Amino acid sequence: MGMYDRITLDPDQCGGRPCIRGLRIRVKDVLDLLAAGASREEILEDYPLLEADDIAAVLEFAARESDHVILRVA
């Protein structure tokens, strides 16, 4: 199961925001926890439905989403 299998977008769930495997756990929620200093182990304990590969998929998704081309107008 790769990132594209683990990150789901459903307009009828969580306002269409990216979630993990159709669960109501948003990518942003996991990123916020990591940014606040929570370890992967702590997140997995607090969210027993998550798997370690889900956290890796969140990070990969965030990295790809932040890689936007900047076009300069002359």
All heavy atoms as TSV, in Angstrom:
chain	resi	resn	atom	element	x	y	z
A	1	MET	N	N	0.855	-1.172	0.000
A	1	MET	CA	C	0.000	0.000	0.000
A	1	MET	C	C	0.903	1.237	0.000
A	1	MET	O	O	1.716	1.421	0.893
A	1	MET	CB	C	-0.894	-0.034	1.248
A	1	MET	CG	C	-1.984	0.994	1.240
A	1	MET	SD	S	-3.070	0.864	2.689
A	1	MET	CE	C	-4.412	-0.076	2.016
A	2	GLY	N	N	0.763	2.092	-1.004
A	2	GLY	CA	C	1.584	3.294	-1.105
A	2	GLY	C	C	0.840	4.530	-0.623
A	2	GLY	O	O	-0.287	4.457	-0.137
A	3	MET	N	N	1.497	5.665	-0.783
A	3	MET	CA	C	0.909	6.926	-0.327
A	3	MET	C	C	-0.457	7.157	-0.962
A	3	MET	O	O	-1.390	7.580	-0.313
A	3	MET	CB	C	1.835	8.090	-0.659
A	3	MET	CG	C	1.238	9.425	-0.244
A	3	MET	SD	S	2.036	10.865	-0.932
A	3	MET	CE	C	1.499	10.809	-2.624
A	4	TYR	N	N	-0.563	6.874	-2.244
A	4	TYR	CA	C	-1.815	7.168	-2.937
A	4	TYR	C	C	-2.947	6.234	-2.514
A	4	TYR	O	O	-4.103	6.544	-2.727
A	4	TYR	CB	C	-1.593	7.143	-4.439
A	4	TYR	CG	C	-0.681	8.273	-4.875
A	4	TYR	CD1	C	0.628	8.039	-5.224
A	4	TYR	CD2	C	-1.141	9.586	-4.878
A	4	TYR	CE1	C	1.461	9.075	-5.587
A	4	TYR	CE2	C	-0.318	10.630	-5.238
A	4	TYR	CZ	C	0.982	10.373	-5.596
A	4	TYR	OH	O	1.805	11.407	-5.941
A	5	ASP	N	N	-2.615	5.131	-1.893
A	5	ASP	CA	C	-3.639	4.244	-1.349
A	5	ASP	C	C	-4.041	4.670	0.062
A	5	ASP	O	O	-5.134	4.391	0.516
A	5	ASP	CB	C	-3.133	2.794	-1.295
A	5	ASP	CG	C	-2.847	2.241	-2.672
A	5	ASP	OD1	O	-3.578	2.570	-3.614
A	5	ASP	OD2	O	-1.853	1.490	-2.797
A	6	ARG	N	N	-3.142	5.335	0.759
A	6	ARG	CA	C	-3.364	5.686	2.163
A	6	ARG	C	C	-3.982	7.061	2.351
A	6	ARG	O	O	-4.652	7.295	3.343
A	6	ARG	CB	C	-2.044	5.607	2.931
A	6	ARG	CG	C	-1.558	4.181	3.062
A	6	ARG	CD	C	-0.309	4.072	3.893
A	6	ARG	NE	N	0.065	2.683	4.051
A	6	ARG	CZ	C	-0.407	1.883	4.992
A	6	ARG	NH1	N	-1.253	2.318	5.881
A	6	ARG	NH2	N	-0.028	0.627	5.058
A	7	ILE	N	N	-3.745	7.982	1.444
A	7	ILE	CA	C	-4.300	9.331	1.555
A	7	ILE	C	C	-5.529	9.403	0.663
A	7	ILE	O	O	-5.447	9.172	-0.541
A	7	ILE	CB	C	-3.265	10.402	1.139
A	7	ILE	CG1	C	-1.961	10.239	1.922
A	7	ILE	CG2	C	-3.850	11.798	1.299
A	7	ILE	CD1	C	-2.082	10.354	3.430
A	8	THR	N	N	-6.654	9.702	1.277
A	8	THR	CA	C	-7.913	9.722	0.537
A	8	THR	C	C	-8.528	11.114	0.576
A	8	THR	O	O	-8.365	11.856	1.538
A	8	THR	CB	C	-8.909	8.702	1.125
A	8	THR	OG1	O	-9.090	8.967	2.523
A	8	THR	CG2	C	-8.397	7.276	0.955
A	9	LEU	N	N	-9.220	11.438	-0.499
A	9	LEU	CA	C	-9.941	12.704	-0.611
A	9	LEU	C	C	-11.399	12.375	-0.922
A	9	LEU	O	O	-11.693	11.764	-1.943
A	9	LEU	CB	C	-9.349	13.561	-1.732
A	9	LEU	CG	C	-7.897	13.981	-1.526
A	9	LEU	CD1	C	-7.283	14.444	-2.825
A	9	LEU	CD2	C	-7.815	15.053	-0.475
A	10	ASP	N	N	-12.278	12.778	-0.051
A	10	ASP	CA	C	-13.707	12.516	-0.217
A	10	ASP	C	C	-14.445	13.808	0.103
A	10	ASP	O	O	-14.370	14.300	1.230
A	10	ASP	CB	C	-14.142	11.408	0.732
A	10	ASP	CG	C	-15.611	11.047	0.595
A	10	ASP	OD1	O	-16.372	11.794	-0.061
A	10	ASP	OD2	O	-16.005	10.016	1.158
A	11	PRO	N	N	-15.139	14.386	-0.879
A	11	PRO	CA	C	-15.827	15.661	-0.637
A	11	PRO	C	C	-16.878	15.575	0.470
A	11	PRO	O	O	-17.244	16.593	1.052
A	11	PRO	CB	C	-16.472	16.000	-1.981
A	11	PRO	CG	C	-16.327	14.803	-2.837
A	11	PRO	CD	C	-15.305	13.899	-2.233
A	12	ASP	N	N	-17.322	14.374	0.812
A	12	ASP	CA	C	-18.342	14.205	1.851
A	12	ASP	C	C	-17.734	13.898	3.222
A	12	ASP	O	O	-18.468	13.615	4.169
A	12	ASP	CB	C	-19.309	13.078	1.465
A	12	ASP	CG	C	-20.108	13.420	0.218
A	12	ASP	OD1	O	-20.460	14.600	0.043
A	12	ASP	OD2	O	-20.362	12.502	-0.574
A	13	GLN	N	N	-16.419	13.939	3.317
A	13	GLN	CA	C	-15.766	13.616	4.593
A	13	GLN	C	C	-14.758	14.710	4.940
A	13	GLN	O	O	-13.913	15.064	4.127
A	13	GLN	CB	C	-15.049	12.277	4.477
A	13	GLN	CG	C	-14.434	11.806	5.758
A	13	GLN	CD	C	-13.767	10.447	5.584
A	13	GLN	OE1	O	-13.292	10.107	4.524
A	13	GLN	NE2	N	-13.751	9.678	6.640
A	14	CYS	N	N	-14.869	15.224	6.139
A	14	CYS	CA	C	-13.934	16.250	6.654
A	14	CYS	C	C	-13.801	17.428	5.694
A	14	CYS	O	O	-12.711	17.964	5.500
A	14	CYS	CB	C	-12.575	15.642	6.958
A	14	CYS	SG	S	-12.621	14.431	8.293
A	15	GLY	N	N	-14.890	17.802	5.070
A	15	GLY	CA	C	-14.877	18.950	4.170
A	15	GLY	C	C	-14.018	18.756	2.939
A	15	GLY	O	O	-13.576	19.727	2.336
A	16	GLY	N	N	-13.758	17.519	2.566
A	16	GLY	CA	C	-12.949	17.231	1.389
A	16	GLY	C	C	-11.456	17.316	1.638
A	16	GLY	O	O	-10.665	17.191	0.709
A	17	ARG	N	N	-11.070	17.510	2.883
A	17	ARG	CA	C	-9.642	17.588	3.209
A	17	ARG	C	C	-9.018	16.191	3.151
A	17	ARG	O	O	-9.696	15.195	3.399
A	17	ARG	CB	C	-9.455	18.190	4.594
A	17	ARG	CG	C	-9.838	19.652	4.647
A	17	ARG	CD	C	-9.718	20.173	6.056
A	17	ARG	NE	N	-10.131	21.551	6.152
A	17	ARG	CZ	C	-11.388	21.959	6.364
A	17	ARG	NH1	N	-12.356	21.073	6.492
A	17	ARG	NH2	N	-11.674	23.240	6.431
A	18	PRO	N	N	-7.720	16.120	2.853
A	18	PRO	CA	C	-7.058	14.816	2.776
A	18	PRO	C	C	-7.092	14.097	4.125
A	18	PRO	O	O	-6.784	14.685	5.164
A	18	PRO	CB	C	-5.616	15.156	2.392
A	18	PRO	CG	C	-5.604	16.583	2.004
A	18	PRO	CD	C	-6.827	17.222	2.535
A	19	CYS	N	N	-7.493	12.838	4.085
A	19	CYS	CA	C	-7.578	11.997	5.283
A	19	CYS	C	C	-6.745	10.741	5.068
A	19	CYS	O	O	-6.248	10.484	3.985
A	19	CYS	CB	C	-9.029	11.602	5.558
A	19	CYS	SG	S	-10.064	12.990	6.039
A	20	ILE	N	N	-6.642	9.963	6.112
A	20	ILE	CA	C	-5.857	8.733	6.049
A	20	ILE	C	C	-6.797	7.543	5.923
A	20	ILE	O	O	-7.654	7.320	6.776
A	20	ILE	CB	C	-4.981	8.599	7.304
A	20	ILE	CG1	C	-4.036	9.797	7.388
A	20	ILE	CG2	C	-4.201	7.288	7.281
A	20	ILE	CD1	C	-3.361	9.955	8.708
A	21	ARG	N	N	-6.640	6.812	4.819
A	21	ARG	CA	C	-7.385	5.573	4.541
A	21	ARG	C	C	-8.881	5.662	4.796
A	21	ARG	O	O	-9.500	4.746	5.301
A	21	ARG	CB	C	-6.792	4.418	5.350
A	21	ARG	CG	C	-5.412	4.000	4.895
A	21	ARG	CD	C	-4.894	2.768	5.621
A	21	ARG	NE	N	-4.616	3.022	7.008
A	21	ARG	CZ	C	-5.250	2.436	8.026
A	21	ARG	NH1	N	-6.192	1.568	7.824
A	21	ARG	NH2	N	-4.916	2.749	9.264
A	22	GLY	N	N	-9.479	6.795	4.472
A	22	GLY	CA	C	-10.920	6.931	4.644
A	22	GLY	C	C	-11.356	7.138	6.078
A	22	GLY	O	O	-12.545	7.242	6.350
A	23	LEU	N	N	-10.403	7.171	6.996
A	23	LEU	CA	C	-10.731	7.443	8.394
A	23	LEU	C	C	-10.971	8.942	8.545
A	23	LEU	O	O	-10.574	9.735	7.706
A	23	LEU	CB	C	-9.570	7.015	9.306
A	23	LEU	CG	C	-9.121	5.558	9.199
A	23	LEU	CD1	C	-7.827	5.348	9.974
A	23	LEU	CD2	C	-10.215	4.645	9.720
A	24	ARG	N	N	-11.553	9.341	9.615
A	24	ARG	CA	C	-11.751	10.767	9.867
A	24	ARG	C	C	-10.554	11.345	10.627
A	24	ARG	O	O	-10.700	12.117	11.557
A	24	ARG	CB	C	-13.056	11.004	10.617
A	24	ARG	CG	C	-14.265	10.638	9.765
A	24	ARG	CD	C	-15.569	11.085	10.391
A	24	ARG	NE	N	-16.671	10.744	9.538
A	24	ARG	CZ	C	-17.091	11.465	8.503
A	24	ARG	NH1	N	-16.477	12.574	8.198
A	24	ARG	NH2	N	-18.110	11.077	7.783
A	25	ILE	N	N	-9.388	10.934	10.199
A	25	ILE	CA	C	-8.137	11.477	10.720
A	25	ILE	C	C	-7.479	12.210	9.555
A	25	ILE	O	O	-7.088	11.589	8.560
A	25	ILE	CB	C	-7.206	10.368	11.257
A	25	ILE	CG1	C	-7.906	9.564	12.351
A	25	ILE	CG2	C	-5.902	10.975	11.766
A	25	ILE	CD1	C	-7.155	8.325	12.783
A	26	ARG	N	N	-7.404	13.538	9.674
A	26	ARG	CA	C	-6.894	14.345	8.576
A	26	ARG	C	C	-5.368	14.324	8.537
A	26	ARG	O	O	-4.709	14.186	9.568
A	26	ARG	CB	C	-7.368	15.793	8.698
A	26	ARG	CG	C	-8.885	15.929	8.663
A	26	ARG	CD	C	-9.320	17.340	8.891
A	26	ARG	NE	N	-8.728	17.876	10.127
A	26	ARG	CZ	C	-8.701	19.170	10.431
A	26	ARG	NH1	N	-9.228	20.066	9.618
A	26	ARG	NH2	N	-8.157	19.573	11.563
A	27	VAL	N	N	-4.838	14.469	7.348
A	27	VAL	CA	C	-3.398	14.596	7.166
A	27	VAL	C	C	-2.884	15.737	8.036
A	27	VAL	O	O	-1.868	15.610	8.720
A	27	VAL	CB	C	-3.067	14.829	5.674
A	27	VAL	CG1	C	-1.637	15.299	5.487
A	27	VAL	CG2	C	-3.334	13.564	4.876
A	28	LYS	N	N	-3.593	16.851	8.050
A	28	LYS	CA	C	-3.198	18.017	8.830
A	28	LYS	C	C	-3.103	17.696	10.321
A	28	LYS	O	O	-2.212	18.193	11.015
A	28	LYS	CB	C	-4.158	19.174	8.608
A	28	LYS	CG	C	-3.772	20.433	9.363
A	28	LYS	CD	C	-4.814	21.501	9.225
A	28	LYS	CE	C	-4.499	22.783	9.935
A	28	LYS	NZ	N	-3.676	22.756	11.093
A	29	ASP	N	N	-4.000	16.888	10.820
A	29	ASP	CA	C	-3.967	16.523	12.246
A	29	ASP	C	C	-2.657	15.824	12.598
A	29	ASP	O	O	-2.042	16.123	13.624
A	29	ASP	CB	C	-5.151	15.618	12.604
A	29	ASP	CG	C	-6.490	16.295	12.384
A	29	ASP	OD1	O	-6.570	17.534	12.493
A	29	ASP	OD2	O	-7.468	15.565	12.094
A	30	VAL	N	N	-2.239	14.903	11.768
A	30	VAL	CA	C	-1.001	14.166	12.026
A	30	VAL	C	C	0.200	15.099	11.869
A	30	VAL	O	O	1.126	15.078	12.686
A	30	VAL	CB	C	-0.883	12.933	11.107
A	30	VAL	CG1	C	0.452	12.226	11.294
A	30	VAL	CG2	C	-2.033	11.963	11.373
A	31	LEU	N	N	0.176	15.964	10.861
A	31	LEU	CA	C	1.267	16.919	10.684
A	31	LEU	C	C	1.363	17.861	11.877
A	31	LEU	O	O	2.468	18.179	12.339
A	31	LEU	CB	C	1.074	17.723	9.400
A	31	LEU	CG	C	1.301	16.955	8.105
A	31	LEU	CD1	C	0.887	17.818	6.911
A	31	LEU	CD2	C	2.739	16.504	7.986
A	32	ASP	N	N	0.223	18.317	12.379
A	32	ASP	CA	C	0.222	19.195	13.553
A	32	ASP	C	C	0.830	18.496	14.767
A	32	ASP	O	O	1.586	19.105	15.527
A	32	ASP	CB	C	-1.196	19.664	13.890
A	32	ASP	CG	C	-1.729	20.708	12.922
A	32	ASP	OD1	O	-0.922	21.316	12.184
A	32	ASP	OD2	O	-2.955	20.913	12.913
A	33	LEU	N	N	0.500	17.232	14.953
A	33	LEU	CA	C	1.064	16.477	16.073
A	33	LEU	C	C	2.580	16.341	15.940
A	33	LEU	O	O	3.318	16.534	16.905
A	33	LEU	CB	C	0.408	15.098	16.168
A	33	LEU	CG	C	-1.046	15.083	16.622
A	33	LEU	CD1	C	-1.667	13.707	16.364
A	33	LEU	CD2	C	-1.140	15.456	18.090
A	34	LEU	N	N	3.043	16.024	14.737
A	34	LEU	CA	C	4.480	15.901	14.511
A	34	LEU	C	C	5.177	17.242	14.735
A	34	LEU	O	O	6.235	17.307	15.358
A	34	LEU	CB	C	4.758	15.377	13.100
A	34	LEU	CG	C	4.370	13.925	12.842
A	34	LEU	CD1	C	4.396	13.625	11.349
A	34	LEU	CD2	C	5.291	12.980	13.593
A	35	ALA	N	N	4.572	18.322	14.244
A	35	ALA	CA	C	5.159	19.657	14.408
A	35	ALA	C	C	5.216	20.072	15.870
A	35	ALA	O	O	6.115	20.814	16.278
A	35	ALA	CB	C	4.370	20.681	13.595
A	36	ALA	N	N	4.273	19.581	16.659
A	36	ALA	CA	C	4.240	19.908	18.087
A	36	ALA	C	C	5.225	19.062	18.887
A	36	ALA	O	O	5.370	19.252	20.095
A	36	ALA	CB	C	2.827	19.717	18.623
A	37	GLY	N	N	5.889	18.125	18.222
A	37	GLY	CA	C	6.904	17.330	18.898
A	37	GLY	C	C	6.492	15.928	19.279
A	37	GLY	O	O	7.269	15.204	19.908
A	38	ALA	N	N	5.285	15.519	18.910
A	38	ALA	CA	C	4.858	14.149	19.218
A	38	ALA	C	C	5.679	13.167	18.391
A	38	ALA	O	O	5.968	13.408	17.215
A	38	ALA	CB	C	3.372	13.966	18.911
A	39	SER	N	N	6.061	12.075	19.003
A	39	SER	CA	C	6.798	11.041	18.275
A	39	SER	C	C	5.811	10.174	17.498
A	39	SER	O	O	4.610	10.154	17.790
A	39	SER	CB	C	7.595	10.168	19.247
A	39	SER	OG	O	6.720	9.367	20.016
A	40	ARG	N	N	6.342	9.444	16.553
A	40	ARG	CA	C	5.491	8.514	15.792
A	40	ARG	C	C	4.835	7.508	16.739
A	40	ARG	O	O	3.674	7.173	16.581
A	40	ARG	CB	C	6.309	7.797	14.734
A	40	ARG	CG	C	6.773	8.693	13.618
A	40	ARG	CD	C	7.647	7.937	12.647
A	40	ARG	NE	N	8.164	8.830	11.634
A	40	ARG	CZ	C	8.253	8.512	10.358
A	40	ARG	NH1	N	7.897	7.314	9.941
A	40	ARG	NH2	N	8.723	9.382	9.492
A	41	GLU	N	N	5.607	7.049	17.710
A	41	GLU	CA	C	5.087	6.058	18.658
A	41	GLU	C	C	3.919	6.635	19.469
A	41	GLU	O	O	2.922	5.950	19.701
A	41	GLU	CB	C	6.200	5.579	19.592
A	41	GLU	CG	C	7.281	4.760	18.916
A	41	GLU	CD	C	8.272	5.598	18.091
A	41	GLU	OE1	O	8.370	6.833	18.327
A	41	GLU	OE2	O	8.922	5.028	17.208
A	42	GLU	N	N	4.061	7.888	19.900
A	42	GLU	CA	C	2.980	8.529	20.660
A	42	GLU	C	C	1.720	8.668	19.812
A	42	GLU	O	O	0.607	8.414	20.290
A	42	GLU	CB	C	3.421	9.919	21.148
A	42	GLU	CG	C	4.467	9.884	22.228
A	42	GLU	CD	C	5.049	11.246	22.535
A	42	GLU	OE1	O	5.198	12.083	21.612
A	42	GLU	OE2	O	5.352	11.483	23.720
A	43	ILE	N	N	1.900	9.046	18.560
A	43	ILE	CA	C	0.742	9.205	17.667
A	43	ILE	C	C	0.056	7.866	17.460
A	43	ILE	O	O	-1.180	7.771	17.519
A	43	ILE	CB	C	1.181	9.824	16.331
A	43	ILE	CG1	C	1.676	11.263	16.559
A	43	ILE	CG2	C	0.038	9.797	15.315
A	43	ILE	CD1	C	2.371	11.891	15.369
A	44	LEU	N	N	0.839	6.821	17.247
A	44	LEU	CA	C	0.256	5.491	17.039
A	44	LEU	C	C	-0.459	4.984	18.288
A	44	LEU	O	O	-1.468	4.290	18.184
A	44	LEU	CB	C	1.339	4.502	16.593
A	44	LEU	CG	C	1.943	4.791	15.213
A	44	LEU	CD1	C	3.132	3.874	14.949
A	44	LEU	CD2	C	0.909	4.673	14.116
A	45	GLU	N	N	0.043	5.348	19.469
A	45	GLU	CA	C	-0.642	4.969	20.714
A	45	GLU	C	C	-1.961	5.715	20.861
A	45	GLU	O	O	-2.963	5.129	21.274
A	45	GLU	CB	C	0.243	5.296	21.920
A	45	GLU	CG	C	1.339	4.305	22.181
A	45	GLU	CD	C	2.178	4.685	23.397
A	45	GLU	OE1	O	1.643	5.350	24.312
A	45	GLU	OE2	O	3.362	4.324	23.420
A	46	ASP	N	N	-1.950	7.001	20.527
A	46	ASP	CA	C	-3.150	7.829	20.678
A	46	ASP	C	C	-4.212	7.550	19.613
A	46	ASP	O	O	-5.393	7.791	19.834
A	46	ASP	CB	C	-2.786	9.316	20.641
A	46	ASP	CG	C	-2.012	9.752	21.875
A	46	ASP	OD1	O	-2.024	9.007	22.888
A	46	ASP	OD2	O	-1.393	10.828	21.827
A	47	TYR	N	N	-3.776	7.072	18.453
A	47	TYR	CA	C	-4.689	6.770	17.345
A	47	TYR	C	C	-4.476	5.319	16.921
A	47	TYR	O	O	-3.755	5.047	15.956
A	47	TYR	CB	C	-4.438	7.725	16.167
A	47	TYR	CG	C	-4.754	9.157	16.482
A	47	TYR	CD1	C	-3.822	9.989	17.079
A	47	TYR	CD2	C	-6.013	9.680	16.200
A	47	TYR	CE1	C	-4.115	11.310	17.383
A	47	TYR	CE2	C	-6.322	11.002	16.490
A	47	TYR	CZ	C	-5.365	11.804	17.090
A	47	TYR	OH	O	-5.666	13.105	17.387
A	48	PRO	N	N	-5.079	4.375	17.612
A	48	PRO	CA	C	-4.805	2.948	17.357
A	48	PRO	C	C	-5.193	2.470	15.954
A	48	PRO	O	O	-4.707	1.426	15.518
A	48	PRO	CB	C	-5.608	2.226	18.436
A	48	PRO	CG	C	-6.544	3.216	19.006
A	48	PRO	CD	C	-6.004	4.575	18.721
A	49	LEU	N	N	-6.016	3.222	15.243
A	49	LEU	CA	C	-6.369	2.823	13.880
A	49	LEU	C	C	-5.270	3.158	12.879
A	49	LEU	O	O	-5.262	2.638	11.762
A	49	LEU	CB	C	-7.680	3.483	13.444
A	49	LEU	CG	C	-8.929	3.050	14.209
A	49	LEU	CD1	C	-10.142	3.839	13.737
A	49	LEU	CD2	C	-9.183	1.566	14.044
A	50	LEU	N	N	-4.346	4.033	13.266
A	50	LEU	CA	C	-3.244	4.397	12.380
A	50	LEU	C	C	-2.175	3.322	12.375
A	50	LEU	O	O	-1.990	2.595	13.339
A	50	LEU	CB	C	-2.609	5.717	12.827
A	50	LEU	CG	C	-3.394	6.987	12.586
A	50	LEU	CD1	C	-2.583	8.195	13.028
A	50	LEU	CD2	C	-3.788	7.130	11.137
A	51	GLU	N	N	-1.459	3.268	11.264
A	51	GLU	CA	C	-0.320	2.368	11.112
A	51	GLU	C	C	0.915	3.216	10.831
A	51	GLU	O	O	0.805	4.355	10.363
A	51	GLU	CB	C	-0.573	1.408	9.945
A	51	GLU	CG	C	-1.816	0.564	10.132
A	51	GLU	CD	C	-2.221	-0.215	8.888
A	51	GLU	OE1	O	-1.554	-0.060	7.830
A	51	GLU	OE2	O	-3.203	-0.957	8.972
A	52	ALA	N	N	2.078	2.672	11.092
A	52	ALA	CA	C	3.327	3.404	10.878
A	52	ALA	C	C	3.440	3.902	9.438
A	52	ALA	O	O	3.894	5.022	9.188
A	52	ALA	CB	C	4.515	2.527	11.243
A	53	ASP	N	N	3.001	3.101	8.488
A	53	ASP	CA	C	3.062	3.514	7.086
A	53	ASP	C	C	2.142	4.695	6.794
A	53	ASP	O	O	2.367	5.435	5.835
A	53	ASP	CB	C	2.725	2.344	6.161
A	53	ASP	CG	C	3.858	1.329	6.072
A	53	ASP	OD1	O	5.000	1.668	6.455
A	53	ASP	OD2	O	3.602	0.206	5.622
A	54	ASP	N	N	1.103	4.879	7.603
A	54	ASP	CA	C	0.224	6.041	7.425
A	54	ASP	C	C	0.992	7.329	7.704
A	54	ASP	O	O	0.833	8.322	6.991
A	54	ASP	CB	C	-0.988	5.967	8.363
A	54	ASP	CG	C	-1.916	4.810	8.037
A	54	ASP	OD1	O	-2.016	4.426	6.854
A	54	ASP	OD2	O	-2.545	4.289	8.980
A	55	ILE	N	N	1.819	7.311	8.732
A	55	ILE	CA	C	2.594	8.506	9.078
A	55	ILE	C	C	3.606	8.797	7.978
A	55	ILE	O	O	3.802	9.951	7.581
A	55	ILE	CB	C	3.252	8.350	10.459
A	55	ILE	CG1	C	2.154	8.240	11.534
A	55	ILE	CG2	C	4.185	9.527	10.750
A	55	ILE	CD1	C	2.654	7.942	12.926
A	56	ALA	N	N	4.239	7.775	7.453
A	56	ALA	CA	C	5.171	7.960	6.345
A	56	ALA	C	C	4.443	8.533	5.127
A	56	ALA	O	O	4.958	9.427	4.442
A	56	ALA	CB	C	5.844	6.636	5.993
A	57	ALA	N	N	3.234	8.064	4.869
A	57	ALA	CA	C	2.448	8.568	3.740
A	57	ALA	C	C	2.070	10.028	3.945
A	57	ALA	O	O	2.070	10.817	2.994
A	57	ALA	CB	C	1.199	7.711	3.543
A	58	VAL	N	N	1.743	10.406	5.169
A	58	VAL	CA	C	1.423	11.807	5.483
A	58	VAL	C	C	2.614	12.698	5.159
A	58	VAL	O	O	2.469	13.758	4.535
A	58	VAL	CB	C	1.016	11.944	6.970
A	58	VAL	CG1	C	1.107	13.371	7.438
A	58	VAL	CG2	C	-0.387	11.402	7.183
A	59	LEU	N	N	3.800	12.278	5.584
A	59	LEU	CA	C	4.996	13.077	5.330
A	59	LEU	C	C	5.313	13.160	3.839
A	59	LEU	O	O	5.660	14.230	3.324
A	59	LEU	CB	C	6.181	12.514	6.111
A	59	LEU	CG	C	6.071	12.651	7.625
A	59	LEU	CD1	C	7.167	11.851	8.314
A	59	LEU	CD2	C	6.115	14.112	8.032
A	60	GLU	N	N	5.166	12.068	3.137
A	60	GLU	CA	C	5.394	12.076	1.689
A	60	GLU	C	C	4.374	12.971	0.991
A	60	GLU	O	O	4.716	13.750	0.103
A	60	GLU	CB	C	5.328	10.652	1.136
A	60	GLU	CG	C	5.647	10.576	-0.345
A	60	GLU	CD	C	5.579	9.157	-0.888
A	60	GLU	OE1	O	5.469	8.201	-0.114
A	60	GLU	OE2	O	5.637	9.023	-2.128
A	61	PHE	N	N	3.119	12.876	1.404
A	61	PHE	CA	C	2.064	13.707	0.824
A	61	PHE	C	C	2.372	15.186	1.040
A	61	PHE	O	O	2.280	15.992	0.119
A	61	PHE	CB	C	0.709	13.338	1.447
A	61	PHE	CG	C	-0.438	14.140	0.933
A	61	PHE	CD1	C	-1.074	13.790	-0.247
A	61	PHE	CD2	C	-0.904	15.251	1.615
A	61	PHE	CE1	C	-2.150	14.534	-0.725
A	61	PHE	CE2	C	-1.961	16.000	1.152
A	61	PHE	CZ	C	-2.586	15.636	-0.032
A	62	ALA	N	N	2.754	15.550	2.259
A	62	ALA	CA	C	3.056	16.947	2.577
A	62	ALA	C	C	4.246	17.446	1.763
A	62	ALA	O	O	4.237	18.587	1.276
A	62	ALA	CB	C	3.322	17.096	4.068
A	63	ALA	N	N	5.254	16.614	1.612
A	63	ALA	CA	C	6.428	17.012	0.833
A	63	ALA	C	C	6.051	17.267	-0.622
A	63	ALA	O	O	6.467	18.265	-1.219
A	63	ALA	CB	C	7.506	15.932	0.922
A	64	ARG	N	N	5.234	16.414	-1.188
A	64	ARG	CA	C	4.826	16.592	-2.588
A	64	ARG	C	C	3.905	17.796	-2.754
A	64	ARG	O	O	3.988	18.511	-3.739
A	64	ARG	CB	C	4.149	15.333	-3.106
A	64	ARG	CG	C	5.128	14.218	-3.306
A	64	ARG	CD	C	4.478	12.999	-3.887
A	64	ARG	NE	N	5.435	11.908	-3.902
A	64	ARG	CZ	C	5.432	10.964	-4.814
A	64	ARG	NH1	N	4.535	10.962	-5.762
A	64	ARG	NH2	N	6.333	10.018	-4.762
A	65	GLU	N	N	3.042	18.019	-1.798
A	65	GLU	CA	C	2.120	19.150	-1.889
A	65	GLU	C	C	2.834	20.495	-1.730
A	65	GLU	O	O	2.342	21.512	-2.203
A	65	GLU	CB	C	1.025	19.034	-0.821
A	65	GLU	CG	C	-0.018	17.995	-1.142
A	65	GLU	CD	C	-0.811	18.321	-2.389
A	65	GLU	OE1	O	-1.392	19.425	-2.476
A	65	GLU	OE2	O	-0.848	17.465	-3.297
A	66	SER	N	N	3.967	20.501	-1.064
A	66	SER	CA	C	4.681	21.758	-0.854
A	66	SER	C	C	5.655	22.072	-1.981
A	66	SER	O	O	6.277	23.131	-1.990
A	66	SER	CB	C	5.432	21.729	0.480
A	66	SER	OG	O	6.486	20.797	0.419
A	67	ASP	N	N	5.783	21.197	-2.940
A	67	ASP	CA	C	6.712	21.389	-4.053
A	67	ASP	C	C	5.979	22.002	-5.241
A	67	ASP	O	O	5.651	21.326	-6.198
A	67	ASP	CB	C	7.350	20.056	-4.442
A	67	ASP	CG	C	8.445	20.221	-5.474
A	67	ASP	OD1	O	9.027	21.319	-5.561
A	67	ASP	OD2	O	8.713	19.251	-6.195
A	68	HIS	N	N	5.726	23.315	-5.154
A	68	HIS	CA	C	5.020	24.011	-6.225
A	68	HIS	C	C	5.995	24.846	-7.030
A	68	HIS	O	O	6.882	25.512	-6.489
A	68	HIS	CB	C	3.937	24.943	-5.634
A	68	HIS	CG	C	2.842	24.197	-4.954
A	68	HIS	ND1	N	1.848	23.555	-5.630
A	68	HIS	CD2	C	2.607	23.969	-3.647
A	68	HIS	CE1	C	1.032	22.982	-4.775
A	68	HIS	NE2	N	1.480	23.217	-3.561
A	69	VAL	N	N	5.811	24.823	-8.316
A	69	VAL	CA	C	6.621	25.629	-9.207
A	69	VAL	C	C	6.237	27.098	-9.044
A	69	VAL	O	O	5.056	27.439	-8.944
A	69	VAL	CB	C	6.391	25.177	-10.668
A	69	VAL	CG1	C	7.173	26.040	-11.628
A	69	VAL	CG2	C	6.760	23.711	-10.824
A	70	ILE	N	N	7.233	27.956	-9.035
A	70	ILE	CA	C	6.977	29.396	-8.966
A	70	ILE	C	C	7.248	29.976	-10.338
A	70	ILE	O	O	8.357	29.865	-10.876
A	70	ILE	CB	C	7.870	30.086	-7.908
A	70	ILE	CG1	C	7.554	29.522	-6.533
A	70	ILE	CG2	C	7.692	31.591	-7.951
A	70	ILE	CD1	C	8.468	30.011	-5.443
A	71	LEU	N	N	6.230	30.579	-10.921
A	71	LEU	CA	C	6.366	31.204	-12.229
A	71	LEU	C	C	6.563	32.697	-12.033
A	71	LEU	O	O	5.803	33.334	-11.304
A	71	LEU	CB	C	5.130	30.946	-13.089
A	71	LEU	CG	C	4.793	29.469	-13.345
A	71	LEU	CD1	C	3.504	29.350	-14.128
A	71	LEU	CD2	C	5.927	28.804	-14.106
A	72	ARG	N	N	7.559	33.237	-12.649
A	72	ARG	CA	C	7.825	34.672	-12.550
A	72	ARG	C	C	7.361	35.349	-13.829
A	72	ARG	O	O	7.632	34.875	-14.922
A	72	ARG	CB	C	9.289	34.932	-12.308
A	72	ARG	CG	C	9.792	34.270	-11.051
A	72	ARG	CD	C	11.071	34.874	-10.571
A	72	ARG	NE	N	11.624	34.119	-9.466
A	72	ARG	CZ	C	11.323	34.309	-8.190
A	72	ARG	NH1	N	10.469	35.241	-7.859
A	72	ARG	NH2	N	11.881	33.583	-7.252
A	73	VAL	N	N	6.671	36.446	-13.663
A	73	VAL	CA	C	6.207	37.215	-14.809
A	73	VAL	C	C	7.222	38.327	-15.060
A	73	VAL	O	O	7.564	39.094	-14.173
A	73	VAL	CB	C	4.808	37.812	-14.543
A	73	VAL	CG1	C	4.357	38.644	-15.707
A	73	VAL	CG2	C	3.833	36.705	-14.240
A	74	ALA	N	N	7.713	38.383	-16.292
A	74	ALA	CA	C	8.752	39.402	-16.625
A	74	ALA	C	C	8.121	40.747	-16.897
A	74	ALA	O	O	7.026	40.931	-17.235
A	74	ALA	CB	C	9.543	38.928	-17.822
